[in-house]
Amino acid sequence: MLSEPRSGRLVSWGNALLAGLVSPDDAVLAIVGEDAVHRVEGLPGESGPVGLTLGLGRLRALGVTGLRVALPAPGHPLGLSGPPEFNKRALEAEEAVVCHGGALGLVPEVFSAGPAGDEHVEVVWHCLEVREAPPADVPSLGEAERELAEALREATAVLSRLDVAASGPVAEAAIDAYRARAERGRDVLAPGYPPRAVRVLELAQRVGLLMSVAFENGHGGAVSASEMASRTAALRPVERTARRAQVAAYNAFVEERERGR
């Protein structure tokens, strides 16, 4: 979770675009980020892939008024509502976008292109039908903030007691990179999002980074099987809570507008 998911960027800036708060050029620039190009494939009325600007315009014409993010994991269909085909594709990608106001969803496929030594990243968003139903297991912003603070306290206490927190040069480099991004004033959400959503997402991303570093750097100081099991048991619920909080933050734009009606 060092970088925000591509679905998060699409939801955030796509919502701002649909609300008329940013220009199409600014929205697409923010969504693409460091990638080379994004295309949308499978849109109703289009015979082939189209550029992201046209794709977002087509979604608006199809009645889409907002976008929600899904960040599913095995056994946890977070933010999904079906059908099975869409859920399967989203689970494989570990992320997806679900359209509000239209029974459509987008799943990214990421691949490298170009000659060796000069590769670049391209993204194709596959447009599929979705079931219009409440997304699975998405908390409110308030619930997400409380759950995240509680889970972080519990995990910190367990890891400190076991002395198994991730450490070493790789972990330190990842954390330093995150701090550098934060110091540059990176906008975590597009214009129009409530301040609480920004606060929740920033905390969720920090927690997610720590969980990623911990999982990707072995077992820390854990040496026995019981210590390793305790470490995993402490980290998994926090990682799950951080994903739920990210989804709640990204989806806050649509939820706020719905409550205001």
SEKOL-761115 format. One line per 10 residues: number of its first residue (from 0); their letters; for each residue x, z, y of C-alpha. Coordinates in steps of 0.001 Angstrom, whole numbers, plus 524288, in hexadecimal, padded with zeros to 5 digits. Each point is the difference from the previous one (the first is absolute). Example, Ala and Ser with C-alpha at 12.3 -4.5 7.8 and 13.67 -1.06 7.14 Angstrom:
! SEKOL-761115
0	as	8300C 81E78 7EE6C | 8055A 7FD6C 80D70
//
This chain:
! SEKOL-761115
0	mlseprsgrl	80000 80000 80000 | 80B94 7FE5B 8091E | 7F95C 7F405 805CE | 7F19F 7FEF4 8028E | 7F8BC 7F7DC 7F5DD | 7FD1F 7F1FD 803E5 | 7F1A2 802BA 7FDC1 | 800F7 80AFA 809DE | 805A6 7F6F8 80A4A | 7F582 7F5CD 7FD50
10	vswgnallag	7F520 80A12 800CE | 80536 80691 80C39 | 802BA 7F3E5 80827 | 7F4EC 7F84C 7F9EC | 7F66D 80A76 80477 | 805AE 7FFB4 80DBA | 7FE9E 7F133 8001E | 7F1FA 8003E 7FB14 | 7FCC7 809EB 80A97 | 805FF 7F76E 80A8E
20	lvspddavla	80AAA 809E8 80349 | 80BAC 7F71A 7FD39 | 8027A 7F170 80047 | 800FA 7F7F8 7F37C | 80E71 7FD6A 80299 | 80327 80E6F 801B8 | 7F82F 803C3 7F3E8 | 80674 7F5DF 7F745 | 80D91 80379 80515 | 7FDCC 80E53 7FCB2
30	ivgedavhrv	7FA21 7FD16 7F29F | 80ACD 7F6BD 7FBC2 | 80AA6 8093C 8048E | 80D08 7FC6E 7F9EB | 7F9EC 7F679 7F64B | 8016E 7F157 80236 | 7F1D1 7FBFB 7FEB8 | 7F2BA 804AD 7FB29 | 7F559 7F721 7FAB9 | 7F22F 8024F 7FB0B
40	eglpgesgpv	7FB66 7F922 7F3AB | 7F262 7FF30 7FA26 | 7F816 80191 80C69 | 7F20E 7FADC 7FED6 | 7FF37 7F2CD 80697 | 80E95 7FD49 7FF1D | 805B7 7F6E7 7F5AF | 80DB1 805C7 80082 | 80886 80A5E 80648 | 7FEBE 801CF 80EBA
50	gltlglgrlr	80827 80706 80A1F | 7FD3F 80E23 8033E | 7FA39 7FD03 80D65 | 7F63C 7F673 7FA4D | 7FD7F 80911 7F487 | 7FC4D 80B79 808A4 | 7F767 7F719 8082D | 7F938 7FB1A 7F3CC | 7FD66 80DEE 7FB7C | 7F9AE 802FB 80D1C
60	algvtglrva	7F788 7F3D2 7FEB8 | 7FBED 80491 7F26A | 7FAA3 80C92 805D0 | 80B80 80931 7FE09 | 7FFCE 80A9B 80A78 | 80A9E 80902 7FAFD | 80A82 801FC 7F5C2 | 8033B 80B3B 7F6E7 | 80C44 80262 7F7FD | 8010F 803AC 7F19B
70	lpapghplgl	80C4E 805EF 7FA05 | 7FCBC 80158 7F184 | 808D0 8055B 7F55A | 7FE0E 80109 7F13C | 7F491 80918 7FDAA | 7FCED 800B9 80E7F | 7F81D 7F47F 80594 | 801D3 804FC 80DE1 | 7F80B 7F81C 809B5 | 7FA99 7F650 7F615
80	sgppefnkra	7F1CC 7FCF8 7FD12 | 800E7 7F533 7F5B4 | 7FDAD 7F6E4 7F969 | 80A0B 8017E 7F501 | 80714 7F33B 80303 | 802C8 80419 80DF4 | 803A5 80DD1 7FBE9 | 80994 7FAA5 7F5F9 | 806C7 7F742 809E1 | 8007D 80B03 809F4
90	leaeeavvch	8059E 80985 7F627 | 80AAC 7F665 7FC55 | 80389 7FE5E 80E5E | 7FE02 80E96 802A6 | 7F892 7FC6F 80C5E | 7F4B2 7F7D6 80525 | 7F716 7FDB0 80B92 | 7F143 80147 7FEDD | 7F7A3 7F931 80A3E | 7F4EA 80727 806BB
100	ggalglvpev	7F437 7F77C 802E9 | 80383 7F5FE 7F5A6 | 80166 80140 7F14D | 80E35 7FB98 8000A | 80D37 80619 7FD8A | 80E30 7FBF4 80187 | 80B3C 802E5 7F6C4 | 80DF5 7FCB1 80400 | 80994 7F88E 7F785 | 80DEC 80167 804DE
110	fsagpagdeh	80B10 7F70D 7FC14 | 80D42 7FB54 804A3 | 802AF 7F1F4 803EC | 80B92 7F859 804DE | 80DC7 7FD5A 7FAF7 | 80898 80AA1 7FA42 | 805DC 80841 80A9F | 7F5BF 7FBCD 809D8 | 7F370 8049D 7F9BA | 7F427 803D9 807D6
120	vevvwhclev	7F36D 806F7 7FC74 | 7F2FE 7F8FD 7FFB5 | 7F2BA 80631 7FD8B | 7F391 7F9CF 7FACD | 7F382 807D5 8019D | 7F6B3 7FC84 7F4F1 | 7F1DA 800CF 8045D | 7F6A5 804CB 7F56A | 7F20E 804CB 7FF3F | 7FDFD 80EB9 80087
130	reappadvps	7F4A1 808FD 7FD6C | 7F9A7 80579 80C3F | 8006C 80E7F 7FCED | 8068E 80C35 80575 | 80EC5 7FFED 7FD53 | 804D2 80946 7F590 | 805C1 80D5D 8034D | 8027D 7FDFB 80E89 | 7FF90 80CCD 807BF | 7FC75 801D9 80E41
140	lgeaerelae	80B2D 8016B 809B8 | 7FDB2 80E8F 800F1 | 7FFFD 801BB 7F148 | 80C30 7F7A7 7FEA1 | 80771 807D5 80A2F | 7FC96 80D06 7F9C2 | 802F6 7FB41 7F22D | 80D10 7FA4F 8041D | 80482 80C69 806C8 | 7FC08 80867 7F45A
150	alreatavls	8062A 7F70E 7F5D9 | 80CAC 7FF41 8079A | 800F4 80ED5 80100 | 7FD9E 801B8 7F179 | 809BC 7F580 7FBFA | 80A72 80508 8093D | 7FEB3 80DAD 7FA55 | 80121 7FB1D 7F1FF | 80B7A 7F6F9 802A2 | 80738 80A5E 807A8
160	rldvaasgpv	7FE25 809C5 7F506 | 80518 7F658 7F5EE | 80AA3 7FAD2 80915 | 7FCCC 7F22D 7FBB4 | 7FDAB 7F913 80CD7 | 805EA 7F273 800A2 | 80D4E 7FF61 80670 | 80BEF 7F778 800E2 | 80470 7F465 80817 | 7F4F5 7F6E1 7FBDA
170	aeaaidayra	7F58D 809D5 803AE | 806BE 8034F 80CC2 | 80139 7F191 8038A | 7F176 7FDCA 7FD95 | 7FC38 80B8C 80878 | 80962 7FBCC 80AC7 | 7F9F9 7F25D 7FFCE | 7F277 805D6 80178 | 80467 80883 80B6B | 80620 7F440 806B2
180	raergrdvla	7F322 7F893 7FEE5 | 7F8A6 80B96 805A7 | 8097F 80156 80B54 | 7FDEE 7F1C2 80391 | 7F1CE 8036B 802B3 | 7F9F1 7F7C6 7F536 | 7F14C 7FEEB 80192 | 7F9FC 804A6 7F348 | 7F271 7FB0C 80395 | 7FA79 7F578 808CE
190	pgyppravrv	7F877 802B3 80CA8 | 7F276 805BB 7FE2E | 8031E 80A1C 7F59A | 7FCDE 80E53 802D3 | 80BD4 808D1 802A2 | 7FCF5 8081E 7F401 | 8017A 7F3F9 7F75E | 80D7E 7FD92 805C4 | 803DC 80E1C 7FD86 | 7FB0D 7FFD4 7F1F9
200	lelaqrvgll	806BC 7F31B 7FCE2 | 80D0A 80471 805A5 | 7FF94 80C58 7F7BC | 7FB9F 7F896 7F3EB | 80B16 7F642 8017D | 80A0E 80ACB 801AC | 7FAE7 806DE 7F3EB | 7FF7E 7F32A 7F8A3 | 80E29 7FD56 80378 | 80440 80D34 7FADB
210	msvafenghg	7F876 7FDC2 7F36F | 805FB 7F27F 7FE3D | 80DA8 8054A 80243 | 7FD93 80B0C 7F66F | 7FAAC 7F72D 7F542 | 80A54 7F588 801CB | 80BBE 8090D 7FF97 | 7FF39 8059D 7F262 | 7FC1C 80E06 7FD68 | 80743 8066D 80B34
220	gavsasemas	80532 80D0C 7FB3E | 7F6C2 800D9 7F46C | 80761 80110 7F343 | 7F64F 80502 7F5F2 | 7F40C 7F904 7FAFA | 7F742 80AA7 80595 | 80652 7FEC5 80D6C | 7FE58 7F142 7FFC2 | 7F1BD 80196 7FC2C | 7FDDA 809E9 80ADA
230	rtaalrpver	80656 7F6E6 809CC | 7F751 7F4AE 7FC19 | 7F402 8089D 7FFF1 | 80331 8044E 80DD7 | 8028F 7F25F 80544 | 7F50C 7F7F2 7FA02 | 7F498 806A7 806EA | 8072C 7FF21 80D02 | 80282 7F179 7FE39 | 7F1A3 7FDFF 7FCBB
240	tarraqvaay	7FBCE 807DF 80BDD | 80921 7F841 808DD | 7FA0E 7F32F 7FB47 | 7F23F 8053D 8025D | 803D8 80417 80DB2 | 805C4 7F29F 802F8 | 7F368 7F963 7FBC1 | 7F7D0 80960 8082A | 80862 7FD16 80C02 | 7FFB5 7F135 7FE8A
250	nafveererg	7F164 80024 7FD60 | 7FCE5 808EC 80B77 | 7FD8C 7F475 80910 | 7F47A 7FB31 7F7F2 | 7FB1E 80DBF 7FD0A | 7FFF8 803B4 80E7D | 7F88F 7F3C1 803BF | 7F604 80261 7F548 | 7FDB3 80DFA 8046E | 7FE5B 7FB64 80DFD
260	r	7F4D6 7F6F5 7FCA9
//
